[in-house]
Amino acid sequence: MRVPFDDLRHGVRQWGKDILAAVLYAVIQAGKTIFLLDRGVCRFTPSCSVYARDAVKTLPLHRAMLQIIQRLIRCRPGGGFGYDPVQTNEVENE
């Protein structure tokens, strides 16, 4: 049975996103270890590494990278804290 080209391309794209999510997760965890940022307390729920993994898996790559960078900027002294999930849809202005 032949696999339609679009299905194959979607499978490769998803595989690539899974690999990228794993790489981002590993880089953030390594950064926490190397720079001693992991003191047992995270400002946000979910943690930045889990947020990055979820963003890459659920959003187009350009939006995921933008949200990850914005989240890392917020994760600083004087920044926000609390529950901060990945934004999967645009907030409409009321």
N, C-alpha and C positions, 0 to 999 in steps of 0.2 A: 504494500500500500504506500502510495506516495504522500508525503507531507506537503501541504500547500506552502509556498514560499513565505507568505505573511506569517503563518504560524511558526515556521522555523525562525524567522527574523525576530518575532516576539520572544521566543524562547532564548535566543542568544542575547537579546537586550536584557531580559530578566536575569540571566546568568551573570551578565556584566555588572548589573546593579547589585546583585548579591555579593560578588567579589569586591566591588568598590565599598559596600557597606562594611564588610569584614576588614578591609584595609583601613578605612577611616576609624573604625572601632579600635583596631590595634594601635594605630598612631596616637590616638587620644589617650589610650591607656598607658602607652609608653611615655608620653609627655607627662602624665600625672606622676608616674614613677620617677622619671629622670629629674623633673623639676620640683619634686616634693609637693605637688599641688593637692595630692590626695591625703588629706588629714583626717579622713573618716567622716567628714561632714561636707555635704554638697549643698549648694545654695538652692538648687532647683530639683524638682521631681518631674520627670525622670532626669537622671544624670546626663551630662553633656554627651558622653559616649553613646548612651542608649538613644538619646535624642538624635544624634547624627546618624546612627544606624537606621532608626525609624524613618527619618526624613529621606534618606537615600532610597529606602524600599518603597515609600508611598508617594513620592513627588517626582516630577521631572527633574533631571540632574541639575539644570541651572537654578531652579527654585530651591532645591534641596541645599545646594552649596550656599546660596544667599541666606537661607534661614539658619544654617549651621554657623556661618560667620557672624550673623546678628546675635545668635545665642551666645557665642563665645565672647563677644563684646560685652554683653549684659552680665556675664559671669566674672565679676570683678568686685573689689571692695567698693561699697557705695552703690552697687548695682541692685537689681531686683532679686527676689527670692520667691519660693513657693512653687505651686503647680504650674508648669509651663509646657503643655503638650505641643506636638508638631501641628502647625496650622495647615489643614488639608484643603480648605476652601477660602476664597476671598471674602473678607468682611465687607458687607455693603454699607455705604453711608446712608444714614436715615435722615 
